[in-house]
Amino acid sequence: MAQYDYDLFTIGAGSGGVRASRMSASYGAKVAVAEERYLGGTCVNVGCIPKKLLVYASHFSTDFQDAAGFGWSVGERHVDWAKLIANKNKEISRLNDVYRKLMQDSGVTIIEDHAEIADPHTIVVDGKRITAKYILVAVGSWPLVPEIPGSEHAITSNEAFYLPSLPRKVIIVGGGFIGAEFAGIFHGLGTEVVQLYRGPLFLRGFDDDCRETLAAEMRKKGIDLRFNTDIERIEKAGGILRATLTEGTTLDTEQVFYATGREPNTRSLGLEKAGVRMRENGAVVVDDYLKTSVDNIYSIGDCTDRLMLTPVAIAEGRAVAETLFNNNPMKPNYMNVPSTVFSTPNVGTVGLTEAEARARYKNIDVYKTSFRPLKHTLTGRDERTMMKIVVDHETDKVLGCHMVGPDAGEIIQGLAVAMNCGATKAQFDSTIGIHPTAAEEFVTMRTKAARQT
Ligand SMILES: Cc1cc2nc3c(=O)[nH]c(=O)nc-3n(C[C@H](O)[C@H](O)[C@H](O)COP(=O)(O)OP(=O)(O)OC[C@H]3O[C@@H](n4cnc5c(N)ncnc54)[C@H](O)[C@@H]3O)c2cc1C
């Protein structure tokens, strides 16, 4: 008789948990996954996918305007928010079914309920005790709303995807990628947007040129970006919210949207009882192989609070399956993880920022260009694209590539492959471009912008 009910019990059927469960089952493990909310997790339901669909929706307003420069006349425009959300919801429920089928076809048992850990080999679901040789904690993260008077009136990205109507005005609080993306979404759909960030410039951690270029482009579009400020309290009067800012001024708005970070979803999970070490904010501490302080408990994805990105959670899920069930101990490769802010315009980035490179390398070369995209020669739109390459002067190795402009994510992905292969600037230069594209600028940048000696 088997010693445990399952070889692997995964808590959370999000990006990481689904990948780990399916792959483990494909290697012959008996696997169950518990999911308390929605199959596919944050990315599919209230993250990357619905967000990108709303980004597409928001771009039509400028596309309609730009069409005139190409001879098109477009009639009266109107966005039907209810229809947009209904169509988005339909696609998400299709994806939920896809995830269910993928797991069922791999032989994974799906338990749609809240799970808690009772001891290192026991999970409790709806009062029933289930045992497993290994437990995988893949519970993701949850939006963090600061406790200020009136914060109960605010929404987060979770609610923004399901608003009954498009707000006429929204205040977005927070300077991370989610705040910048939703500022573009709401503005593109016709909402008046104010975005607040308590620091001097948003998108901390991104290259400074990207941060400054995006701020300038968003302001040109009419987004009211305000830095070094925050909300002190929110009061509700009638249907209106009044936000009092730290400097004492007030702003009236229909919605206040907090995008002020996310915290690991590890409360009421029983991790302490099992002896799993966590950081103060609830992040599960793991080693290079994603193993926690308890030998048979592993953890991946957002709840470890490192790189909160879907492809990272997926890569970690794969590594756990390889390590535990394919006799192939695997550490995920975190080198040159590319990412995109789907703001308007996009920010795409991979590798070191100029500031990081200056701190780590003796001499660096920086190549930079800024230009008006070809499309806007006819539209007349005042929008610029910025691209930048950071190079180690000694070895000529490319250390970072950064871009603000349309399709930045699509362009940067390929450069991440080149960088993981150790590409040098000379190899970028010897690569023939695709003309006419914006991407070709990455292989034709010849003028050094700055050099540190
Ligand atoms: C608005 C937004 C936009 C984003 N956009 C991008 C993007 O463009 N690109 C990108 O790479 N990343 C993006 N992300 C981040 C991405 O969604 C996450 O990094 C990714 O989903 C993390 O996967 P995960 O498996 O760690 O957790 P999740 O996908 O969050 O899955 C965790 C699952 O565990 C379940 N769960 C939690 N506790 C329990 C319990 N006790 N019992 C049972 N089930 C439980 C939850 O319900 C959830 O379904 C975005 C996130 C947000 C919020």
The ligand as an SDF file (V2000), in Angstrom:
LIG
                    3D

 53 58  0  0  0  0  0  0  0  0999 V2000
   -2.7620   43.2490  -12.9820 C   0  0  0  0  0  0  0  0  0  0  0  0
   -1.5940   42.3000  -13.1730 C   0  0  0  0  0  0  0  0  0  0  0  0
   -0.9500   42.2570  -14.3740 C   0  0  0  0  0  0  0  0  0  0  0  0
    0.1040   41.3810  -14.5720 C   0  0  0  0  0  0  0  0  0  0  0  0
    0.7160   41.3690  -15.7850 N   0  0  0  0  0  0  0  0  0  0  0  0
    1.7580   40.5340  -15.9940 C   0  0  0  0  0  0  0  0  0  0  0  0
    2.3810   40.4850  -17.2680 C   0  0  0  0  0  0  0  0  0  0  0  0
    2.0130   41.2020  -18.1830 O   0  0  0  0  0  0  0  0  0  0  0  0
    3.3880   39.6020  -17.4390 N   0  0  0  0  0  0  0  0  0  0  0  0
    3.8340   38.7820  -16.4290 C   0  0  0  0  0  0  0  0  0  0  0  0
    4.7580   37.9960  -16.6380 O   0  0  0  0  0  0  0  0  0  0  0  0
    3.2520   38.8200  -15.2020 N   0  0  0  0  0  0  0  0  0  0  0  0
    2.2330   39.6640  -14.9670 C   0  0  0  0  0  0  0  0  0  0  0  0
    1.6260   39.6770  -13.7460 N   0  0  0  0  0  0  0  0  0  0  0  0
    2.1480   38.8060  -12.6740 C   0  0  0  0  0  0  0  0  0  0  0  0
    1.6530   37.3690  -12.8270 C   0  0  0  0  0  0  0  0  0  0  0  0
    0.2460   37.3540  -12.9080 O   0  0  0  0  0  0  0  0  0  0  0  0
    2.1290   36.5360  -11.6510 C   0  0  0  0  0  0  0  0  0  0  0  0
    3.5310   36.6730  -11.5150 O   0  0  0  0  0  0  0  0  0  0  0  0
    1.8010   35.0610  -11.8150 C   0  0  0  0  0  0  0  0  0  0  0  0
    0.4170   34.8610  -11.9540 O   0  0  0  0  0  0  0  0  0  0  0  0
    2.3210   34.2770  -10.6010 C   0  0  0  0  0  0  0  0  0  0  0  0
    1.9760   32.9210  -10.7180 O   0  0  0  0  0  0  0  0  0  0  0  0
    1.8690   32.0310   -9.4100 P   0  0  0  0  0  0  0  0  0  0  0  0
    1.6720   30.6340   -9.8860 O   0  0  0  0  0  0  0  0  0  0  0  0
    2.9840   32.3090   -8.4920 O   0  0  0  0  0  0  0  0  0  0  0  0
    0.5730   32.5550   -8.6540 O   0  0  0  0  0  0  0  0  0  0  0  0
   -0.9200   32.7690   -9.1370 P   0  0  0  0  0  0  0  0  0  0  0  0
   -1.0440   32.7730  -10.5990 O   0  0  0  0  0  0  0  0  0  0  0  0
   -1.4260   33.9550   -8.4040 O   0  0  0  0  0  0  0  0  0  0  0  0
   -1.6650   31.4750   -8.6100 O   0  0  0  0  0  0  0  0  0  0  0  0
   -1.8400   31.2090   -7.2440 C   0  0  0  0  0  0  0  0  0  0  0  0
   -3.1550   30.4770   -7.0680 C   0  0  0  0  0  0  0  0  0  0  0  0
   -3.2190   29.9170   -5.7550 O   0  0  0  0  0  0  0  0  0  0  0  0
   -4.5560   29.9580   -5.3010 C   0  0  0  0  0  0  0  0  0  0  0  0
   -4.5350   29.8190   -3.8440 N   0  0  0  0  0  0  0  0  0  0  0  0
   -3.9900   30.6800   -2.9490 C   0  0  0  0  0  0  0  0  0  0  0  0
   -4.0830   30.1840   -1.6920 N   0  0  0  0  0  0  0  0  0  0  0  0
   -4.7370   28.9980   -1.8080 C   0  0  0  0  0  0  0  0  0  0  0  0
   -5.1310   28.0150   -0.8490 C   0  0  0  0  0  0  0  0  0  0  0  0
   -4.8450   28.1430    0.4420 N   0  0  0  0  0  0  0  0  0  0  0  0
   -5.7900   26.9180   -1.3080 N   0  0  0  0  0  0  0  0  0  0  0  0
   -6.0680   26.7600   -2.6240 C   0  0  0  0  0  0  0  0  0  0  0  0
   -5.6940   27.6520   -3.5750 N   0  0  0  0  0  0  0  0  0  0  0  0
   -5.0410   28.7530   -3.1510 C   0  0  0  0  0  0  0  0  0  0  0  0
   -5.0280   31.3110   -5.8040 C   0  0  0  0  0  0  0  0  0  0  0  0
   -6.4370   31.3670   -5.8630 O   0  0  0  0  0  0  0  0  0  0  0  0
   -4.3750   31.3890   -7.1720 C   0  0  0  0  0  0  0  0  0  0  0  0
   -5.2210   30.9200   -8.1960 O   0  0  0  0  0  0  0  0  0  0  0  0
    0.5330   40.5260  -13.5170 C   0  0  0  0  0  0  0  0  0  0  0  0
   -0.1210   40.5650  -12.2920 C   0  0  0  0  0  0  0  0  0  0  0  0
   -1.1800   41.4340  -12.1050 C   0  0  0  0  0  0  0  0  0  0  0  0
   -1.8820   41.4620  -10.7910 C   0  0  0  0  0  0  0  0  0  0  0  0
  1  2  1  0
  2  3  1  0
  2 52  2  0
  3  4  2  0
  4  5  1  0
  4 50  1  0
  5  6  2  0
  6  7  1  0
  6 13  1  0
  7  8  2  0
  7  9  1  0
  9 10  1  0
 10 11  2  0
 10 12  1  0
 12 13  2  0
 13 14  1  0
 14 15  1  0
 14 50  1  0
 15 16  1  0
 16 17  1  0
 16 18  1  0
 18 19  1  0
 18 20  1  0
 20 21  1  0
 20 22  1  0
 22 23  1  0
 23 24  1  0
 24 25  2  0
 24 26  1  0
 24 27  1  0
 27 28  1  0
 28 29  2  0
 28 30  1  0
 28 31  1  0
 31 32  1  0
 32 33  1  0
 33 34  1  0
 33 48  1  0
 34 35  1  0
 35 36  1  0
 35 46  1  0
 36 37  1  0
 36 45  1  0
 37 38  2  0
 38 39  1  0
 39 40  1  0
 39 45  2  0
 40 41  1  0
 40 42  2  0
 42 43  1  0
 43 44  2  0
 44 45  1  0
 46 47  1  0
 46 48  1  0
 48 49  1  0
 50 51  2  0
 51 52  1  0
 52 53  1  0
M  END
$$$$
